[in-house]
Protein backbone atom coordinates (compact mmCIF):
# COMPACT_ATOMS: atom_id res chain seq x y z
CA UNK A 1 0.00 0.00 0.00
CA UNK A 2 2.87 2.37 0.69
CA UNK A 3 5.29 3.30 -2.07
CA UNK A 4 8.76 1.75 -1.57
CA UNK A 5 10.44 5.19 -1.49
CA UNK A 6 8.08 6.40 1.22
CA UNK A 7 8.60 3.20 3.23
CA UNK A 8 12.40 3.63 3.02
CA UNK A 9 12.11 7.25 4.18
CA UNK A 10 9.86 6.32 7.10
CA UNK A 11 12.23 3.50 8.04
CA UNK A 12 15.23 5.84 7.93
CA UNK A 13 13.57 8.35 10.27
CA UNK A 14 11.82 5.77 12.51
CA UNK A 15 13.46 6.80 15.81
CA UNK A 16 12.75 10.51 15.25
CA UNK A 17 9.12 9.76 14.38
CA UNK A 18 8.69 7.57 17.46
CA UNK A 19 10.21 10.35 19.59
CA UNK A 20 7.83 12.90 18.09
CA UNK A 21 4.89 10.62 18.93
CA UNK A 22 6.13 10.36 22.53
CA UNK A 23 6.46 14.14 22.76
CA UNK A 24 2.89 14.57 21.55
CA UNK A 25 1.60 11.94 23.98
CA UNK A 26 3.48 13.56 26.86
CA UNK A 27 2.20 17.02 25.98
CA UNK A 28 -1.35 15.66 25.78
CA UNK A 29 -0.98 14.24 29.28
CA UNK A 30 0.51 17.49 30.58
CA UNK A 31 -2.02 19.91 29.08
CA UNK A 32 -5.03 17.74 28.36
CA UNK A 33 -5.40 15.39 31.31
CA UNK A 34 -3.51 16.97 34.20
CA UNK A 35 -3.45 15.51 37.70
CA UNK A 36 -0.94 12.72 38.32
CA UNK A 37 -0.42 12.30 34.59
CA UNK A 38 1.05 15.83 34.51
CA UNK A 39 4.41 14.65 35.88
CA UNK A 40 4.38 11.42 33.93
CA UNK A 41 3.52 13.35 30.77
CA UNK A 42 6.39 15.74 31.40
CA UNK A 43 8.81 12.81 31.76
CA UNK A 44 7.43 11.12 28.62
CA UNK A 45 7.76 14.37 26.65
CA UNK A 46 11.39 14.79 27.78
CA UNK A 47 12.21 11.19 26.85
CA UNK A 48 10.53 11.73 23.49
CA UNK A 49 12.59 14.87 22.87
CA UNK A 50 15.80 12.95 23.60
CA UNK A 51 14.67 10.23 21.19
CA UNK A 52 13.98 12.86 18.50
CA UNK A 53 17.53 14.22 18.82
CA UNK A 54 19.07 10.73 18.71
CA UNK A 55 16.78 9.78 15.83
CA UNK A 56 17.89 12.78 13.77
CA UNK A 57 21.54 11.82 14.30
CA UNK A 58 20.93 8.20 13.34
CA UNK A 59 18.92 9.18 10.26
CA UNK A 60 21.71 11.49 9.10
CA UNK A 61 24.21 8.64 9.58
CA UNK A 62 22.24 6.13 7.52
CA UNK A 63 23.22 6.31 3.89
CA UNK A 64 20.93 3.64 2.57
CA UNK A 65 22.27 0.22 1.87
CA UNK A 66 22.70 -2.07 -1.02
CA UNK A 67 26.39 -1.29 -1.21
CA UNK A 68 29.18 -3.83 -1.41
CA UNK A 69 29.62 -6.10 1.58
CA UNK A 70 28.06 -6.68 4.97
CA UNK A 71 28.90 -5.05 8.30
CA UNK A 72 28.39 -6.66 11.70
CA UNK A 73 29.02 -5.19 15.13
CA UNK A 74 29.08 -7.63 18.02
CA UNK A 75 30.38 -6.75 21.49
CA UNK A 76 32.81 -4.09 20.36
CA UNK A 77 34.07 -6.00 17.32
CA UNK A 78 33.38 -4.62 13.87
CA UNK A 79 33.31 -7.11 11.05
CA UNK A 80 33.23 -6.27 7.37
CA UNK A 81 32.78 -8.98 4.79
CA UNK A 82 33.07 -7.58 1.28
CA UNK A 83 33.40 -8.95 -2.21
CA UNK A 84 37.09 -8.01 -2.50
CA UNK A 85 38.27 -7.44 1.06
CA UNK A 86 37.17 -7.66 4.64
CA UNK A 87 38.29 -8.17 8.17
CA UNK A 88 37.62 -7.67 11.85
CA UNK A 89 38.52 -4.71 14.06
CA UNK A 90 38.05 -4.35 17.80
CA UNK A 91 36.97 -0.88 18.89
CA UNK A 92 39.57 -0.84 21.65
CA UNK A 93 42.35 -1.45 19.09
CA UNK A 94 41.41 1.47 16.82
CA UNK A 95 44.00 4.23 16.60
CA UNK A 96 42.27 6.37 14.00
CA UNK A 97 38.95 6.65 12.16
CA UNK A 98 39.10 8.33 8.75
CA UNK A 99 36.31 9.20 6.33
CA UNK A 100 37.47 8.90 2.72
CA UNK A 101 34.98 10.68 0.43
CA UNK A 102 37.28 10.23 -2.58
CA UNK A 103 36.57 6.50 -2.81
CA UNK A 104 33.57 5.26 -4.72
CA UNK A 105 31.49 4.72 -2.71
CA UNK A 106 32.89 6.75 0.21
CA UNK A 107 34.57 4.57 2.84
CA UNK A 108 35.31 4.50 6.53
CA UNK A 109 38.96 3.66 7.12
CA UNK A 110 39.66 1.95 10.43
CA UNK A 111 43.32 2.18 11.41
CA UNK A 112 44.88 -0.18 13.94
CA UNK A 113 48.48 -0.41 15.13
CA UNK A 114 50.35 -3.14 13.31
CA UNK A 115 47.25 -4.27 11.39
CA UNK A 116 46.15 -3.69 7.81
CA UNK A 117 43.70 -0.91 7.07
CA UNK A 118 40.04 -1.97 7.16
CA UNK A 119 37.97 0.02 4.63
CA UNK A 120 34.18 -0.14 4.94
CA UNK A 121 31.82 1.49 2.39
CA UNK A 122 29.32 3.89 3.95
CA UNK A 123 26.48 2.15 2.11
CA UNK A 124 27.39 -1.45 2.96
CA UNK A 125 24.56 -3.57 4.33
CA UNK A 126 24.38 -3.09 8.11
CA UNK A 127 26.66 -0.01 8.09
CA UNK A 128 24.08 1.86 10.20
CA UNK A 129 25.26 -0.27 13.15
CA UNK A 130 28.53 1.63 13.05
CA UNK A 131 26.88 4.76 14.51
CA UNK A 132 26.67 3.28 18.01
CA UNK A 133 30.11 1.73 17.70
CA UNK A 134 31.74 4.99 16.62
CA UNK A 135 29.77 7.02 19.18
CA UNK A 136 31.24 4.87 21.96
CA UNK A 137 34.81 5.88 21.07
CA UNK A 138 36.23 8.15 23.81
CA UNK A 139 36.17 11.79 22.75
CA UNK A 140 34.17 11.15 19.56
CA UNK A 141 32.26 14.21 18.35
CA UNK A 142 29.26 12.73 16.56
CA UNK A 143 28.03 16.06 15.16
CA UNK A 144 31.36 16.61 13.44
CA UNK A 145 31.25 13.07 12.05
CA UNK A 146 27.75 13.64 10.66
CA UNK A 147 28.71 17.01 9.20
CA UNK A 148 31.73 15.51 7.41
CA UNK A 149 29.55 12.71 6.02
CA UNK A 150 27.29 15.31 4.37
CA UNK A 151 30.22 17.22 2.83
CA UNK A 152 31.64 15.94 -0.42
CA UNK A 153 35.24 16.63 0.51
CA UNK A 154 38.21 16.35 -1.79
CA UNK A 155 40.47 14.52 0.65
CA UNK A 156 40.23 11.97 3.48
CA UNK A 157 39.32 13.49 6.85
CA UNK A 158 40.42 12.22 10.26
CA UNK A 159 37.21 11.94 12.27
CA UNK A 160 38.67 10.49 15.46
CA UNK A 161 42.10 9.69 16.81
CA UNK A 162 42.94 7.73 19.95
CA UNK A 163 44.30 9.76 22.86
CA UNK A 164 47.62 7.92 22.98
CA UNK A 165 48.13 8.63 19.26
CA UNK A 166 47.26 12.33 19.70
CA UNK A 167 49.90 12.69 22.41
CA UNK A 168 52.66 11.21 20.24
CA UNK A 169 51.89 13.27 17.13
CA UNK A 170 54.72 15.68 16.33
CA UNK A 171 53.77 19.32 15.98
CA UNK A 172 55.41 21.47 13.33
CA UNK A 173 54.63 24.81 14.99
C-alpha positions in Angstrom: 0.0 0.0 0.0 2.9 2.4 0.7 5.3 3.3 -2.1 8.8 1.8 -1.6 10.4 5.2 -1.5 8.1 6.4 1.2 8.6 3.2 3.2 12.4 3.6 3.0 12.1 7.2 4.2 9.9 6.3 7.1 12.2 3.5 8.0 15.2 5.8 7.9 13.6 8.4 10.3 11.8 5.8 12.5 13.5 6.8 15.8 12.8 10.5 15.3 9.1 9.8 14.4 8.7 7.6 17.5 10.2 10.3 19.6 7.8 12.9 18.1 4.9 10.6 18.9 6.1 10.4 22.5 6.5 14.1 22.8 2.9 14.6 21.5 1.6 11.9 24.0 3.5 13.6 26.9 2.2 17.0 26.0 -1.3 15.7 25.8 -1.0 14.2 29.3 0.5 17.5 30.6 -2.0 19.9 29.1 -5.0 17.7 28.4 -5.4 15.4 31.3 -3.5 17.0 34.2 -3.4 15.5 37.7 -0.9 12.7 38.3 -0.4 12.3 34.6 1.1 15.8 34.5 4.4 14.7 35.9 4.4 11.4 33.9 3.5 13.3 30.8 6.4 15.7 31.4 8.8 12.8 31.8 7.4 11.1 28.6 7.8 14.4 26.6 11.4 14.8 27.8 12.2 11.2 26.9 10.5 11.7 23.5 12.6 14.9 22.9 15.8 13.0 23.6 14.7 10.2 21.2 14.0 12.9 18.5 17.5 14.2 18.8 19.1 10.7 18.7 16.8 9.8 15.8 17.9 12.8 13.8 21.5 11.8 14.3 20.9 8.2 13.3 18.9 9.2 10.3 21.7 11.5 9.1 24.2 8.6 9.6 22.2 6.1 7.5 23.2 6.3 3.9 20.9 3.6 2.6 22.3 0.2 1.9 22.7 -2.1 -1.0 26.4 -1.3 -1.2 29.2 -3.8 -1.4 29.6 -6.1 1.6 28.1 -6.7 5.0 28.9 -5.0 8.3 28.4 -6.7 11.7 29.0 -5.2 15.1 29.1 -7.6 18.0 30.4 -6.7 21.5 32.8 -4.1 20.4 34.1 -6.0 17.3 33.4 -4.6 13.9 33.3 -7.1 11.0 33.2 -6.3 7.4 32.8 -9.0 4.8 33.1 -7.6 1.3 33.4 -9.0 -2.2 37.1 -8.0 -2.5 38.3 -7.4 1.1 37.2 -7.7 4.6 38.3 -8.2 8.2 37.6 -7.7 11.9 38.5 -4.7 14.1 38.1 -4.4 17.8 37.0 -0.9 18.9 39.6 -0.8 21.7 42.3 -1.4 19.1 41.4 1.5 16.8 44.0 4.2 16.6 42.3 6.4 14.0 39.0 6.7 12.2 39.1 8.3 8.8 36.3 9.2 6.3 37.5 8.9 2.7 35.0 10.7 0.4 37.3 10.2 -2.6 36.6 6.5 -2.8 33.6 5.3 -4.7 31.5 4.7 -2.7 32.9 6.7 0.2 34.6 4.6 2.8 35.3 4.5 6.5 39.0 3.7 7.1 39.7 1.9 10.4 43.3 2.2 11.4 44.9 -0.2 13.9 48.5 -0.4 15.1 50.3 -3.1 13.3 47.3 -4.3 11.4 46.2 -3.7 7.8 43.7 -0.9 7.1 40.0 -2.0 7.2 38.0 0.0 4.6 34.2 -0.1 4.9 31.8 1.5 2.4 29.3 3.9 4.0 26.5 2.2 2.1 27.4 -1.5 3.0 24.6 -3.6 4.3 24.4 -3.1 8.1 26.7 0.0 8.1 24.1 1.9 10.2 25.3 -0.3 13.1 28.5 1.6 13.0 26.9 4.8 14.5 26.7 3.3 18.0 30.1 1.7 17.7 31.7 5.0 16.6 29.8 7.0 19.2 31.2 4.9 22.0 34.8 5.9 21.1 36.2 8.1 23.8 36.2 11.8 22.7 34.2 11.2 19.6 32.3 14.2 18.3 29.3 12.7 16.6 28.0 16.1 15.2 31.4 16.6 13.4 31.3 13.1 12.0 27.8 13.6 10.7 28.7 17.0 9.2 31.7 15.5 7.4 29.6 12.7 6.0 27.3 15.3 4.4 30.2 17.2 2.8 31.6 15.9 -0.4 35.2 16.6 0.5 38.2 16.4 -1.8 40.5 14.5 0.7 40.2 12.0 3.5 39.3 13.5 6.9 40.4 12.2 10.3 37.2 11.9 12.3 38.7 10.5 15.5 42.1 9.7 16.8 42.9 7.7 19.9 44.3 9.8 22.9 47.6 7.9 23.0 48.1 8.6 19.3 47.3 12.3 19.7 49.9 12.7 22.4 52.7 11.2 20.2 51.9 13.3 17.1 54.7 15.7 16.3 53.8 19.3 16.0 55.4 21.5 13.3 54.6 24.8 15.0 
